[in-house]
Amino acid sequence: MIDLSNYEIWFVTGSQNLYGEDVLQQVAQHARSIAAALDAETVIPVKVIYKPVLTTHDAIRRLCIEAELADDCIGLVTWMHTFSPARMWIPGLQSLRKPFVHLHTQFNSDIPWSTIDMDFMNLNQSAHGGREFGFIGSRLGLERTVVVGHWQDPAVRRRLGVWARAAGAWHDGQRARIARFGDNMRNVAVTEGNKVSAEIELGYSVSGYGIGDLVQAMQQVSDSEVDALTREYDDTYSVSAELGPRGGRRSELREGARIELGLRRFLADGGFIGFSSSFEVLHGMAQLPGLAVQRLMADGYGFGAEGDWKTAALVRAVKVMAHGLPGGSSFMEDYTYHFRGNESLVLGAHMLELCPSIADQQKPSLEIHPLSIGGKSDPVRLVFTGRPGPAINASLVDMGDRFRMLVNEVNAVTPAEALPRLPVARVLWKPEPDLEVAATSWILAGGAHHTAYSQAIGAEYIEDYCDIAGIECLHIDADTRVDDFKRELRWNEAYYRMSGVRAVR
């Protein structure tokens, strides 16, 4: 469902005709070498395509228009090899709606002390050519990422890979579709939001559907399809005896399979990349869609519970950024606390829907248990504990005049004791810098209780995504102090209100 290898970023080099054809040929040769090396770099998950050196207004503008029209192009890497007078870039950059990263590098890594002359200096003047280009980006008020360092440095290549993944997630979300079954949970505030603003600023559209539309898709599922999927469950998971082939509750597992098959058909037929559901809107369904949601997330779909379409879209974006990386990503909810001073912990879970990609077990347990909410029969679900290790929680909220992203770095831990009576998937973590500071900052910023949780990507991926989108991003990490965070909130509030910035693209 997700394939970043089909995407392209174009390697674009700026220069000018002042230096003569011999110099421009060397510039082109150097640019080809860098583009080829980056294209071969496994940490960059997309194709890197060399483009001819740009030296005029018209060439720059044509390339930017060409990038806009290229479906597989997700952005540009711009490099000023020599000196490219920045006024040439104004028409092109003003027409460019796709993101770009400014690579501030030079072909050589070292100064050749004994041989350096003015010919070398004229050829290798990225040091001030890049600053000229940087000025016009700032003068035009363009959001972009700047990466500084030698192009052969693994840290530079890794940083370009992070940006490429964020650009891929942004590209994936443009004109994407989110299905919303029913409305959000009644009277809940933070899962609401302006869907028109989301489509203008973030690209994706959200469409509502009655649960009857899903039930109709379920009714089209054949018994043979259900048979095949339940056999897949038997092979993939540790299925409880009562749900096994000879178990007394096998029929309820079959109903869970029918829900999954119907949901898959509905989403595929509609071209949706994510969806939300609500336990308050289930007319015609025998059980809540727990197992189906978990497995669809594992395949790359975004999901948000209780009608939370913003988190569904964010989970999908995180899934795209994390594709092919070790570690999983999931819809998440802060559920309950373990207060122990500086070592306080958060237990994250939901009624049913956490993605098995974050499970610590190779074969999660497939079980059936009562659920004291929703008023339906007992739902089937995967039960597991999340694997330990560093992770992030990210939340997208609608502040009325803008969207705000919050990211908290956390460290998942193994529970000190078993949880024999908690029949849902769960993760236990310690937030950075500690629960008191993290929760205080999160609450002051209006962060939601629903998040996208990931052990595959870090906060910098989310920050790059927010830079591309032009939305506010607040980062809570080991260095966060509440007083500093309060000031950042006040400064941001003043900035957005005074500037009227809205990242309409």
Stockholm file with secondary structure:
# STOCKHOLM 1.0

chainA/1-505         MIDLSNYEIWFVTGSQNLYGEDVLQQVAQHARSIAAALDAETVIPVKVIYKPVLTTHDAIRRLCIEAELADDCIGLVTWMHTFSPARMWIPGLQSLRKPFVHLHTQFNSDIPWSTIDMDFMNLNQSAHGGREFGFIGSRLGLERTVVVGHWQDPAVRRRLGVWARAAGAWHDGQRARIARFGDNMRNVAVTEGNKVSAEIELGYSVSGYGIGDLVQAMQQVSDSEVDALTREYDDTYSVSAELGPRGGRRSELREGARIELGLRRFLADGGFIGFSSSFEVLHGMAQLPGLAVQRLMADGYGFGAEGDWKTAALVRAVKVMAHGLPGGSSFMEDYTYHFRGNESLVLGAHMLELCPSIADQQKPSLEIHPLSIGGKSDPVRLVFTGRPGPAINASLVDMGDRFRMLVNEVNAVTPAEALPRLPVARVLWKPEPDLEVAATSWILAGGAHHTAYSQAIGAEYIEDYCDIAGIECLHIDADTRVDDFKRELRWNEAYYRMSGVRAVR
#=GR chainA/1-505 SS CCCGGGCEEEEEEECCGGGCHHHHHHHHHHHHHHHHHHHHCTTSCSEEEECCCBCSHHHHHHHHHHHHHCTTEEEEEEEESSCCCGGGGHHHHHHCCSCEEEEECCSCSSCCTTTCCHHHHHHCCHHHHHHHHHHHHHHTTCCCEEEESCTTCHHHHHHHHHHHHHHHHHHHHTTCEEEEESCCSTTCSTTCCCHHHHHHHHCCEEEEECHHHHHHHHHTCCHHHHHHHHHHHHHHSEECGGGSTTCTTHHHHHHHHHHHHHHHHHHHHHTCSEEECCTTCCTTCSSCCCHHHHHHHHTTCEEEGGGCHHHHHHHHHHHHHHTTSSSCEEEEEEEEEECCGGGCEEEEECSSCCCGGGBSSSSCEEEECCCSSSSSSCCEEEECBBCCEEEEEEEEEECSSSEEEEEEEEEEECCSSCCTTCCSCEEEEEESSCHHHHHHHHHHTTCCSEEEEESSCCHHHHHHHHHHHTCEEEEECTTCCHHHHHHHHHHHHHHHHHHCCCCCC
#=GC SS_cons         CCCGGGCEEEEEEECCGGGCHHHHHHHHHHHHHHHHHHHHCTTSCSEEEECCCBCSHHHHHHHHHHHHHCTTEEEEEEEESSCCCGGGGHHHHHHCCSCEEEEECCSCSSCCTTTCCHHHHHHCCHHHHHHHHHHHHHHTTCCCEEEESCTTCHHHHHHHHHHHHHHHHHHHHTTCEEEEESCCSTTCSTTCCCHHHHHHHHCCEEEEECHHHHHHHHHTCCHHHHHHHHHHHHHHSEECGGGSTTCTTHHHHHHHHHHHHHHHHHHHHHTCSEEECCTTCCTTCSSCCCHHHHHHHHTTCEEEGGGCHHHHHHHHHHHHHHTTSSSCEEEEEEEEEECCGGGCEEEEECSSCCCGGGBSSSSCEEEECCCSSSSSSCCEEEECBBCCEEEEEEEEEECSSSEEEEEEEEEEECCSSCCTTCCSCEEEEEESSCHHHHHHHHHHTTCCSEEEEESSCCHHHHHHHHHHHTCEEEEECTTCCHHHHHHHHHHHHHHHHHHCCCCCC
//
